[in-house]
Each structure stands twice: as structure tokens, then as C-alpha cells.
Amino acid sequence: MTPKWALKMVKYFSQEITINEHKIGEGHPPYIIAELSANHNGSIDKALAIIDMAKEMGADAIKIQTYTADTMTINCDNKYFQIEGGLWDGYNLHKLYQWAQTPFEWHKTIFEHAKKIGITLFSSPFDETAVDLLESLNCPAYKIASFEATDLLLIEKVAQTGKPLIISTGMANEQEIDEIVHTVKTAGVKELILLHCISSYPAPVEQSNLTTIPDIKKRWEVLSGLSDHTLGTSVAITSVALGASVIEKHVTLSRNDKGPDAEFSLEPQELQQLVIDSRNAWLSLGTAGYEKKPSEEANLKFRRSLFFVDNIKKGTVISEQHIRRIRPGFGLAPKYYPDVLGKTVTQDIERGTPVTWEVLA
């Protein structure tokens, strides 16, 4: 029987999460999510091609976004709905989402294609109708976007599916994250991943604040990761050293396509490099320890040790002219140099012989 004091130490949220039989957590390489977003530019063929590319480049999952312009906002041109500055300057919100949406009628084809080629596909729903659609397609997990992270009713609806839940925390303060976590807990969901995120497009590298990743993990006792909008892959790879279990990056076939998110998206070879480098970064962390590694064994002989550097007759008292601390490592360790001085050799010694206790008296 587990003692009462031990029960308090058990974390509520799972520290290993499974999406489509793929395990995510500390003991596993970072889970790489390729975000398709709006980079299909209104073409389902391009959407399918991006899914193919993500699979070929080694991503663990591809993610889409499920909304329509009308479920996201209203068509209104007053000042509240106008975008000023940034990538989408001059659009009103409704027109931007008309351009960027992944039509509901594409979803069945997209899910079937991903299953056929063997890559996990899931989505970010932006309202309840999107959740209903995705549930009808057996979506294996859900992602809540940063801008929806304060929509607790949406989070509650998604959490009620019982599926693993990934939530970006961009712009959210501690109280808001507390509310998110409480909502998920209340729904009984234990598979939650919180992603550190800077909701800027593109995000400045110097504002990345990646040390937030382990802080999220500690404060809310969840798996944490990174939804990255910086240019390139250096920030994402660095996040692995800070414990990111998940990395999400937007992807495109070509930034020259000029899609809504193309400017801060990875092209195919960059995605492939992210997959390789992030997994190598994870492998390099290993565990703390000071034992010799198997790859070092062959090089032990090249350490310094004590060698005779003169031809010496039996009975000679050893002085500094007779021995040196040099490579290779077949003699006594350099720390014994003072102990060997003044000893007598018990046999004739040829120059280049390692110093051993057997020839000393």
C-alpha cells in the first residue's frame, strides 16, 4: 500500500504521452510537428504535397488548422478588425482567414492521405464545430493555438474528447496558464503538453526566453516544449537542451510561394535538418557521469605517462634526465613522477621503455 505522504508526490499529468503509438517525454527524442497552417495557399493538392514532404523529411506529425473565416470572426471593416503592420498589414481579419483557411470539405481527404502514407495528422480547432468535425475523423490529438488559449470553453470542449492535448502559451501570463491547467484537470485529462511560444511572426531570436521551457515543466508539472516562430532552426535545436519534448515549426514547399505564413516557415531541407539536429541534440544530452565511454577506450593509450628517455644501466639512480611525462600512455601516470625520482632501476633499460614499478627498487 502506498503511504499517504507518497501520494502527494505523484504528478497529476502524465510524464509520458502517447499519440498514435508514438511516445513523447523525457526518455524519447523531441516530437517534431510540422505545421502546415495556411501554406497550402488554397490548393488541396499543395496541402497533400506538404504532407508528403513532412513525411519524407522525417517529421513525426503534420498539423493543420480547422476553422472558417466565419467561425473565426465576422466580416467587418471597422478599426477593430483591421490589421496594421506585420506580414498581414492591410487585411481585415475575415479576409485574412478566407485566404488562410483549410476548408472543412478538405479534411476527410487530408486525414485519409496522411493515414495512407503513415504520418500522424492532427489539428488545431478554433471553435466547437471544428471539434465535432475532427472527432468524426478520429483526430488522435488536439492543439490549442496561443490566441485561443484563453478561450476556456473551447479548451473544455476539446478536453472532453479525452485525447492528448497540446497548448501553446504565447501571450499567456501565469494566472491564465493556471486557468488553462485547471480547466484541463477538471475535464479529467492527464495527457497535457504546454508549449512555450512567442506569438510574433516572425519572432525575434533575442526574445525567445527558452529558459521558460523548464520553468513551465516545473511550475505546472507537465511536459513542455516549443512552438517556434523564429527564422531558421537554431532556437528550436537549442530548446532540446532545455528539455523540450515537442518542437513545432511551420513548414512550406517554398517560401517563394508567398503564403500567409511562408516567410517564417521551414523549407523541406531545413525541416529535415531540424529533425536530424534536434535528435542529435537529444542524444548528446545523455546522462551525467564520469566513467570512461566506450568510444574513449581506444584513445587511452594516447594519454601522457612516464617513459625512460635515456639508455640506463642496471643500478642507476633515476634523475630528471632519465624520465619524462610524455605521450603515449603505457607507463605510470604522470602523478607518480616525484615518487619515481630517486628510485633505482633493477635492470638495463632501453630508451623509449615505459616506466613501471616492476623495474624499480
C-alpha angles and dihedrals in degrees: 000000000000112000117241093244091057093054090066090060095056111104116231097216121066115257091204119047128189125211114179091340091308111125120220125193146080095311093054137066115266113282108241116213117192108207111213093183112153097335092110086079092213096309121116089197089059090047090055091046091054090051089052090049093050090052093047093048092053104254115158094220143006120219130202133185122242116209143096126225089254095051090048101047144325128275101255132142101200121118095269093064099042121102115222121191131352128064095322100044113157098022124114112224096253094053091047092053092045087058095042104039124115100221116240090233090062095057100084091051092046094050092047092049093050091050091048094055094040106248126127113246126189136154151224108241116205100193141010095271089057091053091051091051093048092048089054087057093048094244104198098213141000136229123202113208121229094250091055096044091101093051094097093175090059091046089050091051092050093044090054088067088069091224124135110279129212117189129187113219099201111150091002118129125211095270092051091049089049088055092049092051093046091051092051092046092049089055089054097244115149100174102082130147121187116205122208106227140174105211097214124112105244099009120219112248092223090060095052095104092190092179084080088076096071090038091058089050093051099042099046099024093232137122110271136199145153136276099196127201098167120114116264128002107278095098093047093050092047089054090066090067088056094053105268107169092183132036121190122191132169113245136198138175090238135353086220087073086077096214121169091270100024097108094066097032128107121245118224099271091045090053090050090050091049090054092049098042096044092051092046089049089053092047090050092059094067115150132307112264145124103216118120112270119230091245090058098055095085091054098052089093090063095062118105120269140158118286134176108243098184136055103253132192123226111274095030116143108231118242134172092275091062102054139036138184102243144137135302111063106229096107135065117305115270090249089073093061094103091047093052095051109095094023120125123237114235096205142020110289127208119215111263095036117136115244112247132170089242092073096045134084 
